[in-house]
Amino acid sequence: MNLAEYFALARGNQLRLSEALDIPQANVSRYASGVNPIPVEHGAAIERATGGAVTRQELFPEKWASIWPELVLQAHIYGSITLMLAELRKQNTLLEVLAKQGDITVAARSTACADLCSVVRPATGAAASGLPG
């Protein structure tokens, strides 16, 4: 989402962002309209102030990776998780179809879903530490 789209979501977003950046509201308006480019130094603050609705990747699509290399790893991890979740959804759909056909019991389906979902759920407590439970 870009700044103009973000400002269209709710009245007062432009004022709140200008206050968060400690700059005049007119500057924020010029950034949103494209009259002035958004300064790179405002990228992280805009992302924080908008609660992630407007990201640095969206603000600076051509150069975000070179400005914020730490985001590259985050993007890679997010992409991997997104692919895993898509695969889990496909597996769940298959299990639902099999259950409707009577080829799989509800208990087996629930167990299979729990096994699949554990792939993306981080371990906590003793399991996370590797210690016996």
N, C-alpha and C positions, 0 to 999 in steps of 0.2 A: 504494500500500500504506500502511496506517496503522501506528501504533506497535504495536498489539496483534498485528497480523498479522506484523510484523517480529520481534517477540519470540517468536512461536510457531515461527519458522523454525529457531532453534537455541538450545540452552541457553547461557546466559551473555550473550546479546545485551543484556538489560536492564542487567546489571552493567557491561558494556563501555560502553554509552551513558551511564550515570550517571557513569562515570569520565571519559569524553570531555567531558561537560558540566560536570564538577566540581561535581556536585550529589548529594544523597542518592538512593540507589536508590528509596526510598519515593516521592520526587517523580516520578521517571520512571514508576513504577508507576501513580501517580494520573493522570498525563497519558494513559497508555495506556488506562486504564479509563474515562476521561472524567470522573473525579471533579473534577479540576482542569484548567482550560484550559492548553494549551501556550503559554508566553510567546513572543511574536513574536521576541524577541531570541535564542531558542534555535533558530529555524527553520533558518538556514544551517548552524549547527553540527550539528544533527541530520542534515541532508542529507549533510554531509561524513562524519560518523561512521558513517552507514549505507551509505556508498559509493554514494549516490544511490538506494538501495532505497526510502527514504521521502523524498519531495520536498517542498519548500516549497509547491508547488501543491496537493499532496495534504493537507498539514497545515492549510493556510489557503485552502480553495477559493474562498471568497467575497471575500477581500481581498488575495491574493498579488500581483496586478498593480499595485495601488496602493502596496504596501509595497516591492516589488522591481521597479520598472519595467524594469530591464535584462533581466529574465526574459521580458518580453513579446516582445522581438525574438528571443530564443532560441527561444521557443515557436513563433513565426511561421516561423523558418527550419527548425526541426525538422518542422513541419507540411508545409512545401513539399517538403522532402526525402522525407518519408514518402509524399506523393502521387506524386513522381517515381519512387520505388522501386516503388510499386504499379503504375504504368504500365509500368515496365520488366518487372515480373513478367508482366503481361498480354502484352506483346510477346514475351517469351521463350516463353510458353505457346503463342502463335500460331505462332512459329517451330518449336517442337517438333512441333506438329500438322502443319504443312506438310512438315516433314522426314519424318515417318512416312508421309505420303501420297505422298512422292516429288516434291513440288512445289518443294523447295528442297534444295540439296546441303548436306552437313555443313560444307563449307568456307564456303559462303555464310552458313550459320547462325552459325558461329563468328565470322565477320567482323561480321555484324549485331549479335550479342550484344556484341562488343567495342566497336562504335560506340555502342550504347545505354549500356553501362556507363561509358564515358568521360564521359558527361554528369554523373554524380555523383561521379566521381573527381577530386579537385583536381589541377591541374597542379603538377609539381615541377621543380626545377632550372631549366635555361634556358627551358623552356616557361613556367614560372611568372613569370619575370622579363621575358618578351617579347623576350629576346635570341636570336639565332640559335643553334641547338643545336650 
